[in-house]
Amino acid sequence: MADHRANAKVMESSITWNYTTYLNIIFLALAAVLVIRFLRSGDRSMLTMMGGNPDAEPHTAPDLRA
């Protein structure tokens, strides 16, 4: 029985750039643009206001029963 390991070739591993690498870079750039746009538009204050403690101020819904 022949030893198959004798014919094995060891190749150097290296980092390769394929289409998923480029897609990841594009999506990271898009996410950065959207986060910067969100922070510059003033929506951060609205988001912090919405994240308050529910017990802090009671919410009373209008009574719609007639």
Legacy VTK file of the C-alpha trace (Angstrom):
# vtk DataFile Version 3.0
C-alpha trace
ASCII
DATASET POLYDATA
POINTS 66 float
0.000 0.000 0.000
1.497 3.326 -1.031
1.906 6.144 1.459
-0.145 9.129 0.219
1.550 11.566 2.585
4.762 11.317 0.612
3.104 13.110 -2.318
1.463 15.841 -0.229
2.545 19.412 -0.911
2.491 22.011 1.836
1.548 25.436 0.548
1.909 28.741 2.366
-1.304 30.142 3.681
-2.053 33.745 2.888
-4.903 36.186 3.162
-6.943 36.358 -0.006
-9.425 38.996 -1.058
-12.529 37.661 -2.737
-15.953 39.127 -3.449
-17.184 38.618 0.117
-14.312 40.738 1.412
-15.351 43.589 -0.866
-19.007 43.188 0.108
-18.084 43.296 3.805
-16.125 46.510 3.282
-19.019 48.083 1.364
-21.559 47.143 4.030
-19.304 48.415 6.842
-18.932 51.730 5.031
-22.704 51.936 4.516
-23.308 51.197 8.198
-20.833 53.924 9.199
-22.567 56.445 6.931
-25.979 55.560 8.389
-24.742 55.811 11.996
-23.124 59.197 11.327
-26.312 60.409 9.645
-28.359 59.204 12.618
-26.146 60.981 15.138
-25.998 64.248 13.177
-29.754 64.428 12.633
-30.469 64.778 16.360
-32.319 61.508 16.683
-30.079 60.408 19.542
-31.912 62.676 21.981
-35.239 61.248 20.831
-33.910 57.729 21.314
-32.704 58.465 24.847
-36.063 60.046 25.678
-37.875 56.917 24.482
-35.648 54.657 26.575
-36.849 55.982 29.932
-37.972 53.983 32.923
-41.653 52.966 32.578
-42.235 53.730 36.274
-40.754 57.215 36.032
-43.875 58.889 34.690
-47.228 57.203 34.517
-48.692 56.903 31.080
-52.385 57.460 30.955
-54.187 56.409 27.832
-57.343 58.247 26.896
-60.502 56.422 27.847
-62.119 55.525 24.544
-65.108 53.773 26.059
-68.297 55.642 25.389
LINES 1 67
66 0 1 2 3 4 5 6 7 8 9 10 11 12 13 14 15 16 17 18 19 20 21 22 23 24 25 26 27 28 29 30 31 32 33 34 35 36 37 38 39 40 41 42 43 44 45 46 47 48 49 50 51 52 53 54 55 56 57 58 59 60 61 62 63 64 65
